[in-house]
């Protein structure tokens, strides 16, 4: 099954805001999953995922900011 999350043309500022909010939700998910009961390896894994999301978002913001005009975006969730 596929669910379409995003499809359209957006001004760069709107595209950055939309992607930033999606990434923040995923970061919050990982933060909430970190608990005192987790072993150190699992905590480090989640922290690594959070750092990667933050780095990717930073790169994406720079990339989108370099595009003149609107930005075309498409995003799907595939479950199978």
PDB file with SEQRES, HELIX, SHEET and CRYST1 records, atoms N, CA, C and O in Angstrom:
SEQRES   1 A   80  UNK UNK UNK UNK UNK UNK UNK UNK UNK UNK UNK UNK UNK          
SEQRES   2 A   80  UNK UNK UNK UNK UNK UNK UNK UNK UNK UNK UNK UNK UNK          
SEQRES   3 A   80  UNK UNK UNK UNK UNK UNK UNK UNK UNK UNK UNK UNK UNK          
SEQRES   4 A   80  UNK UNK UNK UNK UNK UNK UNK UNK UNK UNK UNK UNK UNK          
SEQRES   5 A   80  UNK UNK UNK UNK UNK UNK UNK UNK UNK UNK UNK UNK UNK          
SEQRES   6 A   80  UNK UNK UNK UNK UNK UNK UNK UNK UNK UNK UNK UNK UNK          
SEQRES   7 A   80  UNK UNK                                                      
HELIX    1 AA1 UNK A   12  UNK A   33  1                                  22    
HELIX    2 AA2 UNK A   40  UNK A   65  1                                  26    
SHEET    1 AA1 2 UNK A   2  UNK A  11  0                                        
SHEET    2 AA1 2 UNK A  70  UNK A  78 -1                                        
CRYST1    1.000    1.000    1.000  90.00  90.00  90.00 P 1           1          
ATOM      1  N   UNK A   1       0.851  -1.177   0.000  1.00  0.00           N  
ATOM      2  CA  UNK A   1       0.000   0.000   0.000  1.00  0.00           C  
ATOM      3  C   UNK A   1       0.893   1.234   0.000  1.00  0.00           C  
ATOM      4  O   UNK A   1       1.943   1.261   0.641  1.00  0.00           O  
ATOM      5  N   UNK A   2       0.460   2.238  -0.720  1.00  0.00           N  
ATOM      6  CA  UNK A   2       1.189   3.498  -0.798  1.00  0.00           C  
ATOM      7  C   UNK A   2       0.265   4.633  -0.398  1.00  0.00           C  
ATOM      8  O   UNK A   2      -0.887   4.705  -0.826  1.00  0.00           O  
ATOM      9  N   UNK A   3       0.797   5.515   0.430  1.00  0.00           N  
ATOM     10  CA  UNK A   3       0.063   6.712   0.832  1.00  0.00           C  
ATOM     11  C   UNK A   3       0.853   7.936   0.387  1.00  0.00           C  
ATOM     12  O   UNK A   3       2.033   8.068   0.714  1.00  0.00           O  
ATOM     13  N   UNK A   4       0.218   8.819  -0.347  1.00  0.00           N  
ATOM     14  CA  UNK A   4       0.884  10.027  -0.804  1.00  0.00           C  
ATOM     15  C   UNK A   4       0.813  11.081   0.292  1.00  0.00           C  
ATOM     16  O   UNK A   4      -0.273  11.431   0.753  1.00  0.00           O  
ATOM     17  N   UNK A   5       1.980  11.590   0.712  1.00  0.00           N  
ATOM     18  CA  UNK A   5       2.036  12.621   1.745  1.00  0.00           C  
ATOM     19  C   UNK A   5       2.108  14.022   1.150  1.00  0.00           C  
ATOM     20  O   UNK A   5       1.427  14.939   1.608  1.00  0.00           O  
ATOM     21  N   UNK A   6       2.935  14.173   0.132  1.00  0.00           N  
ATOM     22  CA  UNK A   6       3.157  15.496  -0.456  1.00  0.00           C  
ATOM     23  C   UNK A   6       3.170  15.363  -1.968  1.00  0.00           C  
ATOM     24  O   UNK A   6       3.757  14.428  -2.514  1.00  0.00           O  
ATOM     25  N   UNK A   7       2.523  16.298  -2.636  1.00  0.00           N  
ATOM     26  CA  UNK A   7       2.621  16.384  -4.092  1.00  0.00           C  
ATOM     27  C   UNK A   7       2.234  17.794  -4.480  1.00  0.00           C  
ATOM     28  O   UNK A   7       1.117  18.242  -4.219  1.00  0.00           O  
ATOM     29  N   UNK A   8       3.166  18.487  -5.104  1.00  0.00           N  
ATOM     30  CA  UNK A   8       2.843  19.823  -5.570  1.00  0.00           C  
ATOM     31  C   UNK A   8       4.044  20.722  -5.727  1.00  0.00           C  
ATOM     32  O   UNK A   8       5.187  20.325  -5.502  1.00  0.00           O  
ATOM     33  N   UNK A   9       3.748  21.945  -6.121  1.00  0.00           N  
ATOM     34  CA  UNK A   9       4.757  22.992  -6.266  1.00  0.00           C  
ATOM     35  C   UNK A   9       4.606  23.934  -5.085  1.00  0.00           C  
ATOM     36  O   UNK A   9       3.496  24.354  -4.757  1.00  0.00           O  
ATOM     37  N   UNK A  10       5.718  24.267  -4.448  1.00  0.00           N  
ATOM     38  CA  UNK A  10       5.701  25.103  -3.259  1.00  0.00           C  
ATOM     39  C   UNK A  10       6.752  26.193  -3.365  1.00  0.00           C  
ATOM     40  O   UNK A  10       7.831  25.962  -3.910  1.00  0.00           O  
ATOM     41  N   UNK A  11       6.447  27.394  -2.846  1.00  0.00           N  
ATOM     42  CA  UNK A  11       7.523  28.383  -2.719  1.00  0.00           C  
ATOM     43  C   UNK A  11       8.619  27.780  -1.834  1.00  0.00           C  
ATOM     44  O   UNK A  11       8.327  26.962  -0.962  1.00  0.00           O  
ATOM     45  N   UNK A  12       9.863  28.172  -2.050  1.00  0.00           N  
ATOM     46  CA  UNK A  12      10.984  27.584  -1.314  1.00  0.00           C  
ATOM     47  C   UNK A  12      10.766  27.657   0.194  1.00  0.00           C  
ATOM     48  O   UNK A  12      11.050  26.690   0.901  1.00  0.00           O  
ATOM     49  N   UNK A  13      10.276  28.762   0.690  1.00  0.00           N  
ATOM     50  CA  UNK A  13      10.089  28.898   2.144  1.00  0.00           C  
ATOM     51  C   UNK A  13       9.045  27.906   2.665  1.00  0.00           C  
ATOM     52  O   UNK A  13       9.204  27.354   3.754  1.00  0.00           O  
ATOM     53  N   UNK A  14       7.988  27.680   1.899  1.00  0.00           N  
ATOM     54  CA  UNK A  14       6.962  26.706   2.299  1.00  0.00           C  
ATOM     55  C   UNK A  14       7.506  25.277   2.232  1.00  0.00           C  
ATOM     56  O   UNK A  14       7.208  24.453   3.097  1.00  0.00           O  
ATOM     57  N   UNK A  15       8.299  24.991   1.207  1.00  0.00           N  
ATOM     58  CA  UNK A  15       8.890  23.654   1.071  1.00  0.00           C  
ATOM     59  C   UNK A  15       9.806  23.364   2.253  1.00  0.00           C  
ATOM     60  O   UNK A  15       9.769  22.271   2.818  1.00  0.00           O  
ATOM     61  N   UNK A  16      10.622  24.337   2.623  1.00  0.00           N  
ATOM     62  CA  UNK A  16      11.523  24.168   3.767  1.00  0.00           C  
ATOM     63  C   UNK A  16      10.716  23.956   5.043  1.00  0.00           C  
ATOM     64  O   UNK A  16      11.042  23.082   5.846  1.00  0.00           O  
ATOM     65  N   UNK A  17       9.681  24.739   5.229  1.00  0.00           N  
ATOM     66  CA  UNK A  17       8.856  24.614   6.439  1.00  0.00           C  
ATOM     67  C   UNK A  17       8.179  23.239   6.503  1.00  0.00           C  
ATOM     68  O   UNK A  17       8.163  22.604   7.558  1.00  0.00           O  
ATOM     69  N   UNK A  18       7.629  22.788   5.396  1.00  0.00           N  
ATOM     70  CA  UNK A  18       6.931  21.508   5.360  1.00  0.00           C  
ATOM     71  C   UNK A  18       7.877  20.349   5.672  1.00  0.00           C  
ATOM     72  O   UNK A  18       7.564  19.493   6.499  1.00  0.00           O  
ATOM     73  N   UNK A  19       9.025  20.325   5.014  1.00  0.00           N  
ATOM     74  CA  UNK A  19       9.986  19.248   5.246  1.00  0.00           C  
ATOM     75  C   UNK A  19      10.542  19.337   6.663  1.00  0.00           C  
ATOM     76  O   UNK A  19      10.742  18.310   7.312  1.00  0.00           O  
ATOM     77  N   UNK A  20      10.793  20.534   7.144  1.00  0.00           N  
ATOM     78  CA  UNK A  20      11.306  20.708   8.511  1.00  0.00           C  
ATOM     79  C   UNK A  20      10.340  20.148   9.537  1.00  0.00           C  
ATOM     80  O   UNK A  20      10.753  19.482  10.486  1.00  0.00           O  
ATOM     81  N   UNK A  21       9.063  20.414   9.351  1.00  0.00           N  
ATOM     82  CA  UNK A  21       8.071  19.906  10.298  1.00  0.00           C  
ATOM     83  C   UNK A  21       7.985  18.381  10.253  1.00  0.00           C  
ATOM     84  O   UNK A  21       7.843  17.742  11.295  1.00  0.00           O  
ATOM     85  N   UNK A  22       8.068  17.795   9.068  1.00  0.00           N  
ATOM     86  CA  UNK A  22       8.043  16.336   8.953  1.00  0.00           C  
ATOM     87  C   UNK A  22       9.255  15.719   9.650  1.00  0.00           C  
ATOM     88  O   UNK A  22       9.132  14.724  10.364  1.00  0.00           O  
ATOM     89  N   UNK A  23      10.418  16.316   9.433  1.00  0.00           N  
ATOM     90  CA  UNK A  23      11.636  15.804  10.064  1.00  0.00           C  
ATOM     91  C   UNK A  23      11.563  15.959  11.577  1.00  0.00           C  
ATOM     92  O   UNK A  23      11.997  15.072  12.311  1.00  0.00           O  
ATOM     93  N   UNK A  24      11.021  17.072  12.050  1.00  0.00           N  
ATOM     94  CA  UNK A  24      10.902  17.274  13.498  1.00  0.00           C  
ATOM     95  C   UNK A  24       9.990  16.222  14.137  1.00  0.00           C  
ATOM     96  O   UNK A  24      10.240  15.790  15.263  1.00  0.00           O  
ATOM     97  N   UNK A  25       8.958  15.816  13.440  1.00  0.00           N  
ATOM     98  CA  UNK A  25       8.084  14.756  13.956  1.00  0.00           C  
ATOM     99  C   UNK A  25       8.870  13.450  14.093  1.00  0.00           C  
ATOM    100  O   UNK A  25       8.731  12.736  15.086  1.00  0.00           O  
ATOM    101  N   UNK A  26       9.684  13.147  13.100  1.00  0.00           N  
ATOM    102  CA  UNK A  26      10.464  11.910  13.158  1.00  0.00           C  
ATOM    103  C   UNK A  26      11.528  11.992  14.259  1.00  0.00           C  
ATOM    104  O   UNK A  26      11.779  11.000  14.944  1.00  0.00           O  
ATOM    105  N   UNK A  27      12.144  13.140  14.435  1.00  0.00           N  
ATOM    106  CA  UNK A  27      13.120  13.320  15.513  1.00  0.00           C  
ATOM    107  C   UNK A  27      12.437  13.132  16.869  1.00  0.00           C  
ATOM    108  O   UNK A  27      12.964  12.450  17.748  1.00  0.00           O  
ATOM    109  N   UNK A  28      11.277  13.733  17.025  1.00  0.00           N  
ATOM    110  CA  UNK A  28      10.536  13.608  18.285  1.00  0.00           C  
ATOM    111  C   UNK A  28      10.182  12.143  18.550  1.00  0.00           C  
ATOM    112  O   UNK A  28      10.233  11.690  19.694  1.00  0.00           O  
ATOM    113  N   UNK A  29       9.828  11.412  17.512  1.00  0.00           N  
ATOM    114  CA  UNK A  29       9.517   9.984  17.649  1.00  0.00           C  
ATOM    115  C   UNK A  29      10.716   9.248  18.242  1.00  0.00           C  
ATOM    116  O   UNK A  29      10.574   8.485  19.198  1.00  0.00           O  
ATOM    117  N   UNK A  30      11.898   9.482  17.669  1.00  0.00           N  
ATOM    118  CA  UNK A  30      13.096   8.807  18.163  1.00  0.00           C  
ATOM    119  C   UNK A  30      13.427   9.243  19.586  1.00  0.00           C  
ATOM    120  O   UNK A  30      13.829   8.418  20.406  1.00  0.00           O  
ATOM    121  N   UNK A  31      13.265  10.514  19.886  1.00  0.00           N  
ATOM    122  CA  UNK A  31      13.537  11.006  21.242  1.00  0.00           C  
ATOM    123  C   UNK A  31      12.616  10.344  22.261  1.00  0.00           C  
ATOM    124  O   UNK A  31      13.049   9.988  23.357  1.00  0.00           O  
ATOM    125  N   UNK A  32      11.361  10.183  21.902  1.00  0.00           N  
ATOM    126  CA  UNK A  32      10.401   9.572  22.814  1.00  0.00           C  
ATOM    127  C   UNK A  32      10.664   8.084  23.025  1.00  0.00           C  
ATOM    128  O   UNK A  32      10.296   7.538  24.065  1.00  0.00           O  
ATOM    129  N   UNK A  33      11.286   7.426  22.069  1.00  0.00           N  
ATOM    130  CA  UNK A  33      11.583   6.004  22.176  1.00  0.00           C  
ATOM    131  C   UNK A  33      12.806   5.735  23.057  1.00  0.00           C  
ATOM    132  O   UNK A  33      12.995   4.620  23.544  1.00  0.00           O  
ATOM    133  N   UNK A  34      13.632   6.763  23.256  1.00  0.00           N  
ATOM    134  CA  UNK A  34      14.799   6.596  24.128  1.00  0.00           C  
ATOM    135  C   UNK A  34      14.312   6.589  25.570  1.00  0.00           C  
ATOM    136  O   UNK A  34      13.647   7.522  26.022  1.00  0.00           O  
ATOM    137  N   UNK A  35      14.652   5.529  26.280  1.00  0.00           N  
ATOM    138  CA  UNK A  35      14.235   5.420  27.675  1.00  0.00           C  
ATOM    139  C   UNK A  35      15.373   4.868  28.517  1.00  0.00           C  
ATOM    140  O   UNK A  35      16.386   4.401  27.996  1.00  0.00           O  
ATOM    141  N   UNK A  36      15.186   4.929  29.812  1.00  0.00           N  
ATOM    142  CA  UNK A  36      16.199   4.410  30.732  1.00  0.00           C  
ATOM    143  C   UNK A  36      16.341   2.900  30.627  1.00  0.00           C  
ATOM    144  O   UNK A  36      17.376   2.349  31.001  1.00  0.00           O  
ATOM    145  N   UNK A  37      15.320   2.228  30.126  1.00  0.00           N  
ATOM    146  CA  UNK A  37      15.370   0.771  30.003  1.00  0.00           C  
ATOM    147  C   UNK A  37      16.163   0.307  28.768  1.00  0.00           C  
ATOM    148  O   UNK A  37      16.516  -0.867  28.663  1.00  0.00           O  
ATOM    149  N   UNK A  38      16.437   1.223  27.846  1.00  0.00           N  
ATOM    150  CA  UNK A  38      17.165   0.842  26.635  1.00  0.00           C  
ATOM    151  C   UNK A  38      18.633   0.621  26.962  1.00  0.00           C  
ATOM    152  O   UNK A  38      19.200   1.270  27.841  1.00  0.00           O  
ATOM    153  N   UNK A  39      19.226  -0.303  26.239  1.00  0.00           N  
ATOM    154  CA  UNK A  39      20.665  -0.482  26.421  1.00  0.00           C  
ATOM    155  C   UNK A  39      21.412   0.618  25.669  1.00  0.00           C  
ATOM    156  O   UNK A  39      20.843   1.308  24.824  1.00  0.00           O  
ATOM    157  N   UNK A  40      22.666   0.763  25.985  1.00  0.00           N  
ATOM    158  CA  UNK A  40      23.466   1.859  25.428  1.00  0.00           C  
ATOM    159  C   UNK A  40      23.542   1.798  23.908  1.00  0.00           C  
ATOM    160  O   UNK A  40      23.540   2.834  23.243  1.00  0.00           O  
ATOM    161  N   UNK A  41      23.609   0.597  23.359  1.00  0.00           N  
ATOM    162  CA  UNK A  41      23.694   0.432  21.908  1.00  0.00           C  
ATOM    163  C   UNK A  41      22.431   0.956  21.217  1.00  0.00           C  
ATOM    164  O   UNK A  41      22.526   1.627  20.189  1.00  0.00           O  
ATOM    165  N   UNK A  42      21.253   0.659  21.769  1.00  0.00           N  
ATOM    166  CA  UNK A  42      19.993   1.134  21.186  1.00  0.00           C  
ATOM    167  C   UNK A  42      19.881   2.655  21.283  1.00  0.00           C  
ATOM    168  O   UNK A  42      19.422   3.314  20.350  1.00  0.00           O  
ATOM    169  N   UNK A  43      20.303   3.196  22.413  1.00  0.00           N  
ATOM    170  CA  UNK A  43      20.266   4.659  22.590  1.00  0.00           C  
ATOM    171  C   UNK A  43      21.176   5.327  21.565  1.00  0.00           C  
ATOM    172  O   UNK A  43      20.787   6.306  20.928  1.00  0.00           O  
ATOM    173  N   UNK A  44      22.382   4.801  21.410  1.00  0.00           N  
ATOM    174  CA  UNK A  44      23.329   5.374  20.443  1.00  0.00           C  
ATOM    175  C   UNK A  44      22.789   5.284  19.020  1.00  0.00           C  
ATOM    176  O   UNK A  44      22.991   6.190  18.212  1.00  0.00           O  
ATOM    177  N   UNK A  45      22.102   4.182  18.719  1.00  0.00           N  
ATOM    178  CA  UNK A  45      21.516   4.014  17.392  1.00  0.00           C  
ATOM    179  C   UNK A  45      20.463   5.094  17.120  1.00  0.00           C  
ATOM    180  O   UNK A  45      20.443   5.694  16.046  1.00  0.00           O  
ATOM    181  N   UNK A  46      19.607   5.330  18.085  1.00  0.00           N  
ATOM    182  CA  UNK A  46      18.568   6.369  17.927  1.00  0.00           C  
ATOM    183  C   UNK A  46      19.208   7.755  17.836  1.00  0.00           C  
ATOM    184  O   UNK A  46      18.786   8.582  17.028  1.00  0.00           O  
ATOM    185  N   UNK A  47      20.214   8.007  18.654  1.00  0.00           N  
ATOM    186  CA  UNK A  47      20.901   9.300  18.611  1.00  0.00           C  
ATOM    187  C   UNK A  47      21.579   9.515  17.259  1.00  0.00           C  
ATOM    188  O   UNK A  47      21.605  10.629  16.738  1.00  0.00           O  
ATOM    189  N   UNK A  48      22.128   8.434  16.697  1.00  0.00           N  
ATOM    190  CA  UNK A  48      22.752   8.510  15.373  1.00  0.00           C  
ATOM    191  C   UNK A  48      21.707   8.842  14.305  1.00  0.00           C  
ATOM    192  O   UNK A  48      21.968   9.638  13.404  1.00  0.00           O  
ATOM    193  N   UNK A  49      20.535   8.232  14.409  1.00  0.00           N  
ATOM    194  CA  UNK A  49      19.452   8.515  13.461  1.00  0.00           C  
ATOM    195  C   UNK A  49      19.007   9.968  13.564  1.00  0.00           C  
ATOM    196  O   UNK A  49      18.756  10.616  12.548  1.00  0.00           O  
ATOM    197  N   UNK A  50      18.909  10.479  14.787  1.00  0.00           N  
ATOM    198  CA  UNK A  50      18.509  11.877  14.994  1.00  0.00           C  
ATOM    199  C   UNK A  50      19.544  12.811  14.375  1.00  0.00           C  
ATOM    200  O   UNK A  50      19.187  13.767  13.686  1.00  0.00           O  
ATOM    201  N   UNK A  51      20.807  12.541  14.616  1.00  0.00           N  
ATOM    202  CA  UNK A  51      21.875  13.387  14.057  1.00  0.00           C  
ATOM    203  C   UNK A  51      21.837  13.372  12.535  1.00  0.00           C  
ATOM    204  O   UNK A  51      21.997  14.414  11.899  1.00  0.00           O  
ATOM    205  N   UNK A  52      21.625  12.197  11.949  1.00  0.00           N  
ATOM    206  CA  UNK A  52      21.550  12.079  10.485  1.00  0.00           C  
ATOM    207  C   UNK A  52      20.366  12.871   9.931  1.00  0.00           C  
ATOM    208  O   UNK A  52      20.497  13.542   8.907  1.00  0.00           O  
ATOM    209  N   UNK A  53      19.219  12.798  10.596  1.00  0.00           N  
ATOM    210  CA  UNK A  53      18.059  13.581  10.170  1.00  0.00           C  
ATOM    211  C   UNK A  53      18.363  15.075  10.206  1.00  0.00           C  
ATOM    212  O   UNK A  53      17.996  15.809   9.288  1.00  0.00           O  
ATOM    213  N   UNK A  54      19.029  15.522  11.260  1.00  0.00           N  
ATOM    214  CA  UNK A  54      19.373  16.937  11.388  1.00  0.00           C  
ATOM    215  C   UNK A  54      20.350  17.369  10.293  1.00  0.00           C  
ATOM    216  O   UNK A  54      20.209  18.449   9.721  1.00  0.00           O  
ATOM    217  N   UNK A  55      21.332  16.528  10.008  1.00  0.00           N  
ATOM    218  CA  UNK A  55      22.299  16.838   8.946  1.00  0.00           C  
ATOM    219  C   UNK A  55      21.623  16.880   7.579  1.00  0.00           C  
ATOM    220  O   UNK A  55      21.857  17.796   6.790  1.00  0.00           O  
ATOM    221  N   UNK A  56      20.784  15.882   7.305  1.00  0.00           N  
ATOM    222  CA  UNK A  56      20.085  15.847   6.019  1.00  0.00           C  
ATOM    223  C   UNK A  56      19.166  17.051   5.852  1.00  0.00           C  
ATOM    224  O   UNK A  56      19.066  17.612   4.760  1.00  0.00           O  
ATOM    225  N   UNK A  57      18.500  17.447   6.921  1.00  0.00           N  
ATOM    226  CA  UNK A  57      17.620  18.608   6.854  1.00  0.00           C  
ATOM    227  C   UNK A  57      18.415  19.871   6.561  1.00  0.00           C  
ATOM    228  O   UNK A  57      17.983  20.707   5.768  1.00  0.00           O  
ATOM    229  N   UNK A  58      19.557  20.011   7.187  1.00  0.00           N  
ATOM    230  CA  UNK A  58      20.403  21.171   6.947  1.00  0.00           C  
ATOM    231  C   UNK A  58      20.834  21.249   5.477  1.00  0.00           C  
ATOM    232  O   UNK A  58      20.792  22.316   4.865  1.00  0.00           O  
ATOM    233  N   UNK A  59      21.247  20.111   4.925  1.00  0.00           N  
ATOM    234  CA  UNK A  59      21.638  20.057   3.508  1.00  0.00           C  
ATOM    235  C   UNK A  59      20.455  20.374   2.601  1.00  0.00           C  
ATOM    236  O   UNK A  59      20.601  21.092   1.612  1.00  0.00           O  
ATOM    237  N   UNK A  60      19.288  19.841   2.936  1.00  0.00           N  
ATOM    238  CA  UNK A  60      18.094  20.069   2.136  1.00  0.00           C  
ATOM    239  C   UNK A  60      17.693  21.542   2.141  1.00  0.00           C  
ATOM    240  O   UNK A  60      17.316  22.090   1.106  1.00  0.00           O  
ATOM    241  N   UNK A  61      17.775  22.173   3.297  1.00  0.00           N  
ATOM    242  CA  UNK A  61      17.451  23.599   3.393  1.00  0.00           C  
ATOM    243  C   UNK A  61      18.372  24.408   2.487  1.00  0.00           C  
ATOM    244  O   UNK A  61      17.919  25.309   1.781  1.00  0.00           O  
ATOM    245  N   UNK A  62      19.661  24.087   2.506  1.00  0.00           N  
ATOM    246  CA  UNK A  62      20.617  24.787   1.650  1.00  0.00           C  
ATOM    247  C   UNK A  62      20.281  24.565   0.179  1.00  0.00           C  
ATOM    248  O   UNK A  62      20.296  25.503  -0.617  1.00  0.00           O  
ATOM    249  N   UNK A  63      19.976  23.313  -0.176  1.00  0.00           N  
ATOM    250  CA  UNK A  63      19.652  22.980  -1.561  1.00  0.00           C  
ATOM    251  C   UNK A  63      18.394  23.704  -2.026  1.00  0.00           C  
ATOM    252  O   UNK A  63      18.386  24.316  -3.094  1.00  0.00           O  
ATOM    253  N   UNK A  64      17.335  23.636  -1.229  1.00  0.00           N  
ATOM    254  CA  UNK A  64      16.075  24.289  -1.607  1.00  0.00           C  
ATOM    255  C   UNK A  64      16.276  25.800  -1.719  1.00  0.00           C  
ATOM    256  O   UNK A  64      15.724  26.442  -2.614  1.00  0.00           O  
ATOM    257  N   UNK A  65      17.062  26.358  -0.815  1.00  0.00           N  
ATOM    258  CA  UNK A  65      17.325  27.798  -0.853  1.00  0.00           C  
ATOM    259  C   UNK A  65      18.044  28.245  -2.111  1.00  0.00           C  
ATOM    260  O   UNK A  65      17.992  29.422  -2.468  1.00  0.00           O  
ATOM    261  N   UNK A  66      18.717  27.322  -2.788  1.00  0.00           N  
ATOM    262  CA  UNK A  66      19.449  27.669  -4.011  1.00  0.00           C  
ATOM    263  C   UNK A  66      18.593  27.553  -5.264  1.00  0.00           C  
ATOM    264  O   UNK A  66      19.050  27.884  -6.358  1.00  0.00           O  
ATOM    265  N   UNK A  67      17.358  27.086  -5.117  1.00  0.00           N  
ATOM    266  CA  UNK A  67      16.469  26.906  -6.271  1.00  0.00           C  
ATOM    267  C   UNK A  67      15.619  28.161  -6.449  1.00  0.00           C  
ATOM    268  O   UNK A  67      14.897  28.562  -5.535  1.00  0.00           O  
ATOM    269  N   UNK A  68      15.707  28.782  -7.629  1.00  0.00           N  
ATOM    270  CA  UNK A  68      14.853  29.959  -7.865  1.00  0.00           C  
ATOM    271  C   UNK A  68      13.406  29.543  -8.122  1.00  0.00           C  
ATOM    272  O   UNK A  68      13.150  28.507  -8.734  1.00  0.00           O  
ATOM    273  N   UNK A  69      12.476  30.349  -7.655  1.00  0.00           N  
ATOM    274  CA  UNK A  69      11.062  30.058  -7.895  1.00  0.00           C  
ATOM    275  C   UNK A  69      10.539  28.978  -6.975  1.00  0.00           C  
ATOM    276  O   UNK A  69      10.986  28.830  -5.838  1.00  0.00           O  
ATOM    277  N   UNK A  70       9.583  28.227  -7.490  1.00  0.00           N  
ATOM    278  CA  UNK A  70       8.937  27.207  -6.665  1.00  0.00           C  
ATOM    279  C   UNK A  70       9.679  25.874  -6.756  1.00  0.00           C  
ATOM    280  O   UNK A  70      10.499  25.644  -7.645  1.00  0.00           O  
ATOM    281  N   UNK A  71       9.356  25.013  -5.803  1.00  0.00           N  
ATOM    282  CA  UNK A  71      10.013  23.713  -5.693  1.00  0.00           C  
ATOM    283  C   UNK A  71       8.952  22.628  -5.857  1.00  0.00           C  
ATOM    284  O   UNK A  71       7.920  22.663  -5.188  1.00  0.00           O  
ATOM    285  N   UNK A  72       9.201  21.668  -6.742  1.00  0.00           N  
ATOM    286  CA  UNK A  72       8.293  20.530  -6.909  1.00  0.00           C  
ATOM    287  C   UNK A  72       8.690  19.459  -5.911  1.00  0.00           C  
ATOM    288  O   UNK A  72       9.858  19.080  -5.821  1.00  0.00           O  
ATOM    289  N   UNK A  73       7.698  18.967  -5.153  1.00  0.00           N  
ATOM    290  CA  UNK A  73       7.974  17.922  -4.173  1.00  0.00           C  
ATOM    291  C   UNK A  73       6.932  16.822  -4.273  1.00  0.00           C  
ATOM    292  O   UNK A  73       5.743  17.073  -4.472  1.00  0.00           O  
ATOM    293  N   UNK A  74       7.418  15.596  -4.128  1.00  0.00           N  
ATOM    294  CA  UNK A  74       6.544  14.415  -4.070  1.00  0.00           C  
ATOM    295  C   UNK A  74       7.103  13.510  -2.978  1.00  0.00           C  
ATOM    296  O   UNK A  74       8.307  13.259  -2.927  1.00  0.00           O  
ATOM    297  N   UNK A  75       6.225  13.021  -2.105  1.00  0.00           N  
ATOM    298  CA  UNK A  75       6.640  12.109  -1.043  1.00  0.00           C  
ATOM    299  C   UNK A  75       5.558  11.061  -0.821  1.00  0.00           C  
ATOM    300  O   UNK A  75       4.367  11.368  -0.755  1.00  0.00           O  
ATOM    301  N   UNK A  76       6.009   9.816  -0.708  1.00  0.00           N  
ATOM    302  CA  UNK A  76       5.097   8.698  -0.468  1.00  0.00           C  
ATOM    303  C   UNK A  76       5.588   7.884   0.718  1.00  0.00           C  
ATOM    304  O   UNK A  76       6.775   7.880   1.047  1.00  0.00           O  
ATOM    305  N   UNK A  77       4.656   7.202   1.346  1.00  0.00           N  
ATOM    306  CA  UNK A  77       4.984   6.171   2.326  1.00  0.00           C  
ATOM    307  C   UNK A  77       4.566   4.850   1.703  1.00  0.00           C  
ATOM    308  O   UNK A  77       3.399   4.658   1.362  1.00  0.00           O  
ATOM    309  N   UNK A  78       5.519   3.943   1.556  1.00  0.00           N  
ATOM    310  CA  UNK A  78       5.243   2.623   0.978  1.00  0.00           C  
ATOM    311  C   UNK A  78       5.262   1.589   2.087  1.00  0.00           C  
ATOM    312  O   UNK A  78       6.247   1.470   2.816  1.00  0.00           O  
ATOM    313  N   UNK A  79       4.184   0.848   2.217  1.00  0.00           N  
ATOM    314  CA  UNK A  79       4.096  -0.203   3.221  1.00  0.00           C  
ATOM    315  C   UNK A  79       3.884  -1.522   2.488  1.00  0.00           C  
ATOM    316  O   UNK A  79       2.949  -1.669   1.701  1.00  0.00           O  
ATOM    317  N   UNK A  80       4.755  -2.463   2.757  1.00  0.00           N  
ATOM    318  CA  UNK A  80       4.625  -3.702   2.036  1.00  0.00           C  
ATOM    319  C   UNK A  80       5.244  -4.853   2.745  1.00  0.00           C  
ATOM    320  O   UNK A  80       5.208  -5.977   2.245  1.00  0.00           O  
TER     321      UNK A  80                                                      
END                                                                             
